[in-house]
Amino acid sequence: MTFYKNDKKQKRRNWSVKQRFCGFMAFMVMFIYVFNHTSISLFFAASSGGTGTPSDAVRESGITLRNCPEEEVELLVMSDCTGYEAGDFVCLDVYIKNNSGEMITDGELRYRAKGIREETAYFEDPDGDYEGEAPDRMTGLRIGPGESRHVTFCFDIDEEIDKTKNQKVDFAFSWEKEGRTAKAKRTFCYVAGGMNLLLPEIHNQDGDDPEGRTWFWAGEPGQMTLHFDLGKILEIIEDKLENEDVIASSSDADIASGSDADKDYDSDMDVAGGSNAVTASGSDAQKDKVHGSGAVIASSSNAWVKWEGDSVLGGEKPVLKELSCKVETYGLQLDQFHVDERMTNADYSTGTRCSFKISRDAKLGIYYGTVTATYEMKGREYTSTQGFAIQVGEGEDQEVVRVIRLIDELPEPEEIEEILTGFEEAGDEAGYEAYYAGLYEQVMY
């Protein structure tokens, strides 16, 4: 018995099968179209879009942007701490995202750090799913394709640190892949007793939403604001301000009494060559800036903290110099990146606001990134980092992640047609029906 007999009954069967196949293909096309053109988000999804390359670099006013390629597994490390002093308790949020397209069943997360009390360090699973016992590492971690795992790492900073010092925590995630051990790494840097990055503020520029959304459409403009906490450096600045107030009062008294206006003051104090005129850093206008009047300073953030390329006005003696930030994104391209403005606030921190536009080719998902800030103080360089995430699409539906992953696993239409044609030519009606039923079940699952 041949697969297709030349009779009316078989022709009707042939037409029925082909009709169902066409309906199936139309359903697939519509299904994929709808999911690719809605605002539904993939929560920590792995689909890459607008993938940049290391050459996509922009440098402007001390800020550098690099759109980097997506990695197989990515680590995101963030901290909501506002300062890092000797003896402080620190808790870091660590996210592990699986972009490999394969299930990870035996992942291991480890750390290496300096400047902490090792006996106080431990990993913790906020969701309570981890069954391991060793606090210094997490083993047997399972992460599905397109999924992420969130853990925390907590520790006490060494209380014996008695000066401003660079510190770091290195994280390494390893898993088995094709008979070898693969690794992903990320380093969190902070400055004990120094200036550190706060969590970046990222939101859209929707005029209809004054507070700004935290998720974006592809092609939509957005803003990233970088703020810093000065830590103990604040005490240095306040001491200088107090000294300048004393100098200003003394200078006024000298002028009133007709004394020598060229009196030479302590070299540590910010005056213009010892003249009777207090410099911009000690003037009422500058103190107004430092105390947070809301004034935006375009060419220089303030007298105490200078960005890379900022000029130092006569008499100014910045506490921190050559501040710069490197922004890196992984798997997501930010276009038209530029610095909008600089600002100061009441705690003497300095900040900057940048604008960008999400690539029009960006796909739904949440993408990781890192900001690395460096600066100089007393001839030494210090580094502080913060992670961030940018969400393309609205919502946080894990079910959508699963559905999109299933769509990605479907064979291409050309492949389906070729296989069905093969069954038809071979006269394999059972194989034809079984393959069709499998595809239908895969789509409807």
C-alpha positions as CSV (number, residue, x, y, z in Angstrom):
1,M,0.0,0.0,0.0
2,T,1.5,3.3,-1.1
3,F,1.4,6.4,1.1
4,Y,-0.8,8.4,-1.4
5,K,-3.2,6.5,-3.5
6,N,-4.8,8.2,-6.4
7,D,-8.3,8.1,-5.1
8,K,-10.7,10.7,-3.7
9,K,-10.4,9.5,-0.1
10,Q,-6.6,9.7,-0.1
11,K,-6.7,13.1,-1.8
12,R,-9.0,14.4,1.0
13,R,-6.6,12.9,3.5
14,N,-3.6,14.6,1.7
15,W,-5.5,17.9,1.7
16,S,-6.4,17.6,5.4
17,V,-2.8,16.9,6.4
18,K,-1.4,19.8,4.3
19,Q,-4.2,22.1,5.5
20,R,-3.3,21.3,9.1
21,F,0.4,21.8,8.3
22,C,-0.3,25.2,6.7
23,G,-2.4,26.1,9.7
24,F,0.3,25.0,12.0
25,M,2.9,27.1,10.2
26,A,0.6,30.2,10.2
27,F,0.1,29.7,14.0
28,M,3.9,29.5,14.5
29,V,4.5,32.6,12.5
30,M,1.8,34.6,14.3
31,F,2.9,33.2,17.7
32,I,6.5,34.3,17.2
33,Y,5.4,37.7,15.7
34,V,3.3,38.5,18.8
35,F,6.0,37.6,21.3
36,N,8.6,39.6,19.4
37,H,6.3,42.7,19.2
38,T,4.9,43.0,22.7
39,S,6.2,44.7,25.8
40,I,6.3,41.5,27.8
41,S,9.7,41.2,29.5
42,L,12.0,38.2,30.0
43,F,13.1,38.2,33.6
44,F,16.8,37.8,33.5
45,A,16.4,36.2,30.0
46,A,19.3,35.3,27.9
47,S,18.2,36.4,24.5
48,S,20.9,38.7,23.1
49,G,20.1,41.7,21.0
50,G,22.0,44.7,19.7
51,T,25.1,42.9,20.7
52,G,28.0,45.2,20.7
53,T,31.7,44.7,20.3
54,P,34.7,46.0,22.4
55,S,35.3,48.5,19.6
56,D,32.0,50.2,20.3
57,A,33.6,52.6,22.8
58,V,32.6,56.2,23.6
59,R,34.6,58.6,25.8
60,E,33.1,61.9,26.9
61,S,33.9,64.1,29.9
62,G,35.6,61.3,32.0
63,I,32.9,58.7,31.1
64,T,33.7,55.8,28.8
65,L,31.1,53.4,27.4
66,R,31.9,50.0,26.0
67,N,29.2,47.8,24.5
68,C,30.6,44.3,25.0
69,P,29.5,40.9,23.6
70,E,27.2,38.7,25.6
71,E,29.0,36.0,27.6
72,E,28.0,32.4,28.1
73,V,27.5,32.9,31.8
74,E,27.4,36.4,33.3
75,L,27.9,37.5,36.9
76,L,26.3,40.7,38.3
77,V,27.5,42.1,41.6
78,M,25.7,45.0,43.3
79,S,25.8,46.6,46.7
80,D,23.4,49.0,48.3
81,C,25.9,50.0,51.0
82,T,26.6,53.7,51.3
83,G,30.0,53.4,52.9
84,Y,32.8,51.0,53.5
85,E,34.7,51.6,56.8
86,A,36.9,49.3,58.9
87,G,34.6,46.8,60.8
88,D,31.5,47.5,58.7
89,F,29.2,44.7,57.7
90,V,28.7,44.4,53.9
91,C,26.2,42.3,52.0
92,L,26.6,41.9,48.2
93,D,23.9,40.8,45.8
94,V,25.3,38.3,43.2
95,Y,23.3,37.3,40.1
96,I,24.4,34.4,37.8
97,K,22.7,34.4,34.4
98,N,22.9,31.4,32.1
99,N,23.2,32.5,28.4
100,S,24.7,29.2,27.2
101,G,21.5,27.6,25.9
102,E,22.2,24.5,28.0
103,M,21.1,23.4,31.5
104,I,23.7,23.9,34.2
105,T,23.3,21.2,36.9
106,D,26.6,21.3,38.7
107,G,27.6,25.0,39.0
108,E,30.0,26.1,41.8
109,L,30.3,29.7,43.1
110,R,33.5,30.6,45.0
111,Y,35.1,33.8,46.3
112,R,38.5,35.2,47.1
113,A,38.9,38.4,49.0
114,K,41.3,40.6,50.9
115,G,40.8,43.0,53.7
116,I,37.8,41.0,55.2
117,R,37.4,38.9,58.3
118,E,37.3,35.4,56.8
119,E,35.5,33.9,59.7
120,T,32.5,36.3,59.0
121,A,32.2,35.6,55.3
122,Y,29.3,33.4,54.0
123,F,27.0,32.8,51.0
124,E,23.3,32.8,51.5
125,D,20.3,31.9,49.3
126,P,17.5,34.5,49.7
127,D,15.0,32.0,48.2
128,G,16.0,29.2,50.6
129,D,16.4,26.6,47.8
130,Y,20.1,25.9,48.4
131,E,20.8,22.8,50.4
132,G,24.6,23.0,50.7
133,E,26.4,23.5,54.0
134,A,29.8,25.1,53.2
135,P,29.5,28.9,53.8
136,D,32.6,29.8,51.8
137,R,31.2,28.3,48.5
138,M,28.0,27.2,46.8
139,T,28.0,23.9,44.9
140,G,25.5,21.9,42.8
141,L,23.8,25.1,41.5
142,R,21.2,24.4,38.9
143,I,20.5,27.2,36.3
144,G,18.3,26.6,33.3
145,P,18.9,28.2,29.9
146,G,17.9,31.9,30.0
147,E,17.5,31.8,33.8
148,S,19.4,33.4,36.6
149,R,20.3,32.6,40.2
150,H,20.4,35.2,42.9
151,V,22.6,34.7,46.0
152,T,24.1,37.1,48.6
153,F,27.6,37.2,50.0
154,C,28.1,38.9,53.4
155,F,31.2,39.7,55.4
156,D,32.8,42.1,57.8
157,I,35.6,44.5,56.7
158,D,38.8,44.0,58.6
159,E,38.6,46.4,61.6
160,E,42.4,46.8,61.7
161,I,42.4,48.8,58.4
162,D,43.5,52.2,59.5
163,K,43.8,54.1,56.2
164,T,42.2,54.6,52.9
165,K,42.8,51.3,51.0
166,N,41.7,49.5,47.8
167,Q,39.9,46.3,48.6
168,K,38.2,43.7,46.3
169,V,36.2,40.5,46.3
170,D,36.7,38.1,43.3
171,F,33.8,35.8,42.4
172,A,34.3,32.8,40.1
173,F,31.5,30.5,38.8
174,S,32.5,27.2,37.2
175,W,30.5,24.5,35.5
176,E,31.0,21.5,33.3
177,K,30.7,21.9,29.6
178,E,31.5,19.3,27.0
179,G,34.0,17.5,29.2
180,R,35.8,20.6,30.4
181,T,35.4,23.1,33.2
182,A,34.2,26.5,32.1
183,K,34.4,29.6,34.2
184,A,32.9,33.1,34.5
185,K,34.4,35.8,36.8
186,R,33.5,39.2,38.1
187,T,35.3,41.4,40.6
188,F,33.7,43.8,43.1
189,C,36.0,46.7,44.1
190,Y,35.6,49.1,46.9
191,V,37.7,51.6,48.8
192,A,37.8,51.3,52.6
193,G,37.6,54.8,54.0
194,G,37.4,56.4,50.6
195,M,34.9,57.5,47.9
196,N,32.7,54.8,46.5
197,L,30.1,54.4,43.8
198,L,26.5,54.2,44.9
199,L,24.0,52.1,42.9
200,P,23.5,53.7,39.4
201,E,20.0,55.2,38.9
202,I,18.7,54.1,35.5
203,H,15.3,55.1,34.1
204,N,13.6,56.1,30.9
205,Q,12.8,59.7,29.7
206,D,9.1,59.2,29.2
207,G,7.5,62.7,29.3
208,D,4.2,61.1,30.4
209,D,5.8,59.6,33.4
210,P,7.7,62.2,35.5
211,E,9.1,59.6,37.8
212,G,10.5,57.6,34.8
213,R,10.0,53.9,34.2
214,T,12.8,51.4,35.0
215,W,12.2,49.4,31.8
216,F,12.7,50.4,28.2
217,W,11.3,49.8,24.8
218,A,13.8,49.0,22.1
219,G,15.0,52.3,20.6
220,E,13.9,54.3,23.6
221,P,16.0,57.0,25.2
222,G,17.1,56.7,28.9
223,Q,19.3,58.2,31.6
224,M,21.9,56.9,33.9
225,T,22.9,58.9,37.0
226,L,26.1,58.1,38.8
227,H,26.5,59.2,42.4
228,F,29.3,58.7,44.9
229,D,29.7,58.6,48.7
230,L,32.8,60.3,50.1
231,G,33.2,58.2,53.2
232,K,35.8,59.5,55.6
233,I,37.0,61.9,52.9
234,L,34.0,64.0,53.9
235,E,35.8,64.8,57.2
236,I,38.8,66.2,55.2
237,I,36.6,68.4,53.2
238,E,34.7,69.7,56.2
239,D,38.0,70.5,57.9
240,K,39.2,72.4,54.9
241,L,35.9,74.3,54.8
242,E,36.2,75.2,58.5
243,N,39.8,76.4,57.9
244,E,38.6,78.5,55.0
245,D,35.9,80.1,57.1
246,V,38.6,81.1,59.7
247,I,40.8,82.5,56.9
248,A,37.9,84.4,55.4
249,S,37.1,86.0,58.7
250,S,40.8,86.8,59.4
251,S,41.2,88.3,55.9
252,D,38.1,90.6,56.4
253,A,39.5,91.8,59.7
254,D,42.9,92.5,58.1
255,I,41.3,94.6,55.4
256,A,39.2,96.5,57.9
257,S,42.3,97.3,60.0
258,G,44.5,98.1,56.9
259,S,46.9,95.3,57.6
260,D,49.0,93.7,54.9
261,A,46.7,92.0,52.4
262,D,49.5,89.7,51.1
263,K,49.8,87.7,54.3
264,D,51.1,84.2,53.7
265,Y,48.7,81.6,55.1
266,D,49.2,77.9,55.8
267,S,49.9,76.1,52.5
268,D,47.2,73.6,53.3
269,M,44.5,76.2,53.1
270,D,42.9,77.1,49.8
271,V,43.6,80.8,49.2
272,A,44.7,82.6,46.1
273,G,48.4,83.1,46.5
274,G,48.0,84.5,50.0
275,S,46.1,87.6,48.8
276,N,43.2,89.1,50.6
277,A,40.7,87.6,48.2
278,V,39.5,84.1,49.2
279,T,39.5,81.7,46.2
280,A,36.4,80.3,44.5
281,S,36.7,77.2,46.8
282,G,36.4,79.4,49.9
283,S,34.0,82.0,48.6
284,D,30.3,82.2,49.4
285,A,29.5,81.1,45.9
286,Q,31.6,78.0,46.1
287,K,30.4,77.1,49.5
288,D,26.9,77.4,48.2
289,K,27.8,74.8,45.5
290,V,29.4,72.5,48.0
291,H,26.5,72.7,50.4
292,G,24.1,71.7,47.7
293,S,22.3,74.7,46.3
294,G,21.4,72.5,43.3
295,A,23.6,74.4,40.9
296,V,24.8,72.4,38.0
297,I,28.5,72.8,37.2
298,A,29.3,71.9,33.6
299,S,33.1,72.1,33.4
300,S,34.0,71.1,36.9
301,S,32.0,69.1,39.5
302,N,33.3,71.0,42.5
303,A,36.5,72.3,44.1
304,W,37.1,69.1,46.1
305,V,36.5,66.4,43.5
306,K,37.8,66.9,39.9
307,W,36.7,64.7,37.0
308,E,39.3,63.7,34.4
309,G,39.9,66.7,32.2
310,D,38.5,69.2,34.7
311,S,40.5,72.4,35.2
312,V,41.8,73.4,38.6
313,L,41.1,77.0,39.3
314,G,43.7,79.2,40.9
315,G,44.1,78.4,44.5
316,E,42.1,75.2,44.4
317,K,43.6,72.1,45.9
318,P,41.3,69.2,45.2
319,V,41.1,66.3,47.6
320,L,40.3,63.9,44.7
321,K,41.5,64.2,41.1
322,E,41.2,62.5,37.7
323,L,37.9,60.9,38.5
324,S,36.7,58.7,35.6
325,C,34.1,56.0,35.0
326,K,34.0,53.1,32.6
327,V,30.5,51.8,31.8
328,E,30.3,48.3,30.2
329,T,27.2,46.5,29.0
330,Y,27.0,42.9,28.0
331,G,24.8,41.8,25.1
332,L,23.0,45.2,24.8
333,Q,24.1,48.2,22.8
334,L,23.5,51.7,24.1
335,D,23.6,54.3,21.3
336,Q,24.1,58.1,21.4
337,F,25.7,57.9,24.8
338,H,26.7,61.3,26.2
339,V,27.1,63.3,29.4
340,D,24.2,65.6,30.2
341,E,25.3,67.4,33.3
342,R,27.3,67.3,36.5
343,M,25.9,68.1,39.9
344,T,26.8,68.4,43.6
345,N,24.6,67.7,46.6
346,A,24.4,68.3,50.3
347,D,26.8,65.6,51.3
348,Y,29.6,67.1,49.1
349,S,29.4,64.1,46.7
350,T,29.8,64.6,43.0
351,G,27.7,63.0,40.4
352,T,27.0,63.0,36.7
353,R,24.0,62.3,34.5
354,C,24.3,60.5,31.2
355,S,21.8,60.0,28.4
356,F,21.6,57.1,25.9
357,K,19.3,55.3,23.6
358,I,18.6,51.6,23.7
359,S,19.5,50.0,20.4
360,R,16.5,49.5,18.0
361,D,17.7,45.9,17.5
362,A,17.5,45.1,21.2
363,K,15.5,42.0,22.1
364,L,13.3,41.5,25.2
365,G,15.4,40.7,28.3
366,I,17.4,42.0,31.3
367,Y,21.0,42.8,30.5
368,Y,23.9,43.2,32.9
369,G,26.5,45.9,33.1
370,T,29.3,47.2,35.3
371,V,30.5,50.7,36.2
372,T,34.1,51.1,37.2
373,A,35.2,54.4,38.8
374,T,38.8,55.3,39.4
375,Y,40.3,58.4,41.0
376,E,43.6,59.8,42.5
377,M,44.2,60.9,46.0
378,K,47.6,61.9,47.4
379,G,49.3,60.3,44.4
380,R,47.6,56.9,44.6
381,E,44.8,55.5,42.4
382,Y,41.7,54.0,43.9
383,T,38.9,51.9,42.3
384,S,35.2,51.3,43.0
385,T,32.7,49.3,41.0
386,Q,28.9,48.7,40.9
387,G,26.8,46.4,38.8
388,F,23.5,47.4,37.2
389,A,20.8,45.8,35.0
390,I,18.8,47.3,32.1
391,Q,15.4,45.8,31.3
392,V,14.1,45.8,27.8
393,G,10.3,45.2,27.8
394,E,7.7,45.4,30.6
395,G,7.1,43.0,33.4
396,E,8.9,40.1,35.1
397,D,7.1,37.0,33.9
398,Q,9.1,33.8,34.2
399,E,6.5,32.0,32.2
400,V,7.2,34.2,29.2
401,V,10.9,33.3,29.6
402,R,9.9,29.6,29.3
403,V,7.7,30.2,26.3
404,I,10.3,32.2,24.4
405,R,12.8,29.5,25.1
406,L,10.5,26.9,23.7
407,I,10.0,29.0,20.6
408,D,13.7,29.2,20.1
409,E,13.9,25.4,20.4
410,L,11.5,24.9,17.5
411,P,13.1,24.0,14.1
412,E,13.1,26.4,11.3
413,P,10.2,26.3,8.8
414,E,12.5,25.1,6.0
415,E,13.7,22.3,8.2
416,I,10.1,21.2,9.0
417,E,9.1,21.3,5.3
418,E,12.2,19.2,4.4
419,I,11.5,16.6,7.0
420,L,7.8,16.3,6.1
421,T,8.7,16.1,2.4
422,G,11.1,13.2,3.2
423,F,8.3,11.3,5.0
424,E,6.0,11.9,2.1
425,E,8.5,10.7,-0.5
426,A,9.3,7.6,1.6
427,G,5.7,6.8,2.0
428,D,6.0,6.9,5.8
429,E,2.6,8.0,6.8
430,A,3.1,7.1,10.5
431,G,6.3,9.0,10.6
432,Y,4.7,12.0,9.0
433,E,1.8,12.0,11.5
434,A,4.1,11.4,14.5
435,Y,6.4,14.3,13.5
436,Y,3.5,16.6,13.0
437,A,2.0,15.6,16.3
438,G,5.3,16.2,18.1
439,L,5.6,19.7,16.6
440,Y,2.0,20.5,17.5
441,E,2.6,19.3,21.1
442,Q,5.8,21.3,21.3
443,V,4.1,24.5,20.3
444,M,1.0,24.0,22.5
445,Y,3.0,22.9,25.5
